[in-house]
Amino acid sequence: MADPSSGRQLLRPFNRGGILVMDQRSRDVPTERDELGVARSRTGLYFPVRHAQDLDIEHDPGPFRVQVDIVMGIPDDEVSFEHELEVDSGALTIGDPEGEELIEAPPGRYRVCVGLDEVEHAEYVRIWLSPQRDNQGDTDA
C-alpha cells in the first residue's frame, strides 16, 4: 500500500455521479464516454462513481459518500483504467462542480491511473498521479 502521507483523501457525495480530473485552467472537458463511462481529453479525465440515485431502495437515502484516495506515485494495486494528461497550469483539480481538490503538479505530462472497487457505481476509488520521465528533467546527452 502507498504511503498515505504522499496524497490526500476525499470522502463526500458526488451528486452528479462522476469525478473529473483536470488541469486547473483547461476548458478541454472530456465529453465522449467509452463503454465504461470514462471520457478522456488532452487535459482531462472523467469517470462515473456511485451516487444516491444508484441505490435500489424505496425511500430517499440522502447523500451517498464515495471515498477517493489520491496518491502521488505509481500504482501499487489493481488499475481499472489509465490516461495520460497534459498539465500546463501547474495544478490539477479532482472533484465535480460541487467541489474540487487542488493538487499541485509541475507542468508536464502525467500518467493518471484509477483503481475502482466496482467498475460500475464505484464506492472506493484510488487515483495515482505520476509525472512522466520528461517532467523530471531527465535528459539523454
C-alpha positions in Angstrom: 0.0 0.0 0.0 1.2 3.5 -0.8 2.3 5.9 1.9 -0.8 7.9 2.9 1.3 11.0 3.6 2.1 11.1 -0.2 -1.5 12.0 -1.1 -5.0 13.1 0.1 -8.3 11.5 0.8 -11.8 12.7 -0.1 -14.9 11.3 1.5 -18.0 13.1 0.2 -21.1 12.8 -2.1 -20.5 13.1 -5.8 -24.1 14.0 -6.5 -23.6 14.3 -10.2 -22.4 10.7 -10.3 -18.9 11.3 -11.6 -15.3 12.6 -10.9 -13.4 14.9 -13.1 -9.5 15.1 -13.0 -8.5 18.2 -15.0 -5.7 20.7 -15.5 -6.8 23.6 -13.3 -7.1 26.1 -16.1 -8.1 23.9 -19.0 -11.5 24.1 -20.7 -10.9 20.9 -22.6 -13.6 19.0 -20.7 -13.9 15.3 -21.8 -17.3 14.5 -23.1 -17.2 11.3 -25.3 -17.7 8.3 -22.9 -16.5 4.8 -23.7 -18.2 1.6 -22.8 -17.1 2.0 -19.1 -18.5 5.6 -19.0 -14.9 7.0 -19.0 -14.3 10.2 -21.0 -10.8 11.5 -21.9 -9.3 14.7 -23.3 -5.8 16.0 -23.6 -6.1 17.7 -20.2 -9.0 15.9 -18.5 -10.4 12.5 -17.4 -14.0 11.8 -16.3 -15.3 8.6 -14.8 -18.6 7.6 -13.0 -19.0 6.8 -9.3 -21.9 5.8 -7.2 -24.4 8.3 -6.0 -27.7 8.1 -4.1 -29.8 7.6 -7.3 -27.9 4.4 -7.9 -29.2 2.8 -4.7 -32.1 0.4 -5.1 -34.2 1.4 -2.1 -37.7 2.9 -1.8 -37.0 5.9 0.4 -34.7 8.8 -0.1 -31.3 7.6 1.2 -29.8 11.1 1.4 -26.3 11.8 0.2 -24.1 8.8 -0.6 -20.4 9.3 0.1 -17.6 8.0 -2.0 -14.0 7.6 -0.7 -11.3 8.8 -3.1 -7.6 8.3 -2.2 -5.3 10.4 -4.2 -1.7 9.2 -4.3 1.4 10.8 -5.9 3.3 7.8 -7.3 3.0 4.7 -9.3 0.1 2.1 -8.7 0.6 -0.5 -6.0 -2.7 -2.1 -6.6 -5.0 -3.1 -9.5 -5.7 -0.4 -12.1 -9.1 -0.2 -13.7 -8.0 2.3 -16.4 -5.4 4.9 -17.1 -4.8 8.0 -19.1 -2.0 10.4 -19.9 -2.8 14.1 -19.1 -1.1 17.3 -20.0 -0.8 19.7 -17.1 0.0 23.2 -18.4 -1.1 25.3 -15.4 0.9 23.6 -12.6 -2.1 22.3 -10.8 -4.8 19.6 -11.2 -8.4 19.7 -9.8 -10.1 16.5 -8.7 -13.8 16.6 -8.0 -17.0 17.7 -9.5 -19.0 21.0 -9.9 -19.9 20.9 -6.2 -16.3 20.8 -5.0 -12.7 20.3 -6.2 -9.5 19.3 -4.5 -6.5 21.3 -5.8 -3.3 19.2 -6.4 -0.1 21.0 -7.2 1.6 19.4 -10.2 4.5 21.0 -12.0 3.7 21.5 -15.7 4.2 18.4 -17.9 2.6 15.1 -18.7 1.2 12.8 -16.0 0.1 9.2 -16.0 -3.2 9.0 -14.2 -4.2 5.5 -13.1 -7.6 4.8 -11.5 -8.5 1.8 -9.4 -12.2 1.2 -8.7 -13.7 -1.3 -6.3 -16.5 -1.7 -8.9 -16.3 -0.6 -12.5 -20.0 0.4 -12.4 -21.0 2.5 -9.4 -17.7 2.7 -7.6 -17.7 3.5 -3.9 -14.0 3.4 -3.3 -11.6 5.0 -5.8 -7.8 5.3 -5.8 -6.1 7.8 -8.2 -2.4 7.6 -8.7 -0.7 10.5 -10.3 2.8 10.1 -11.6 4.9 12.5 -13.7 6.3 11.1 -16.9 10.1 11.0 -17.2 10.4 14.2 -19.3 8.8 16.1 -16.5 11.6 15.2 -14.1 14.4 16.9 -16.1 15.9 13.7 -17.4 18.0 14.2 -20.4 20.0 11.8 -22.5 23.1 13.7 -23.5 
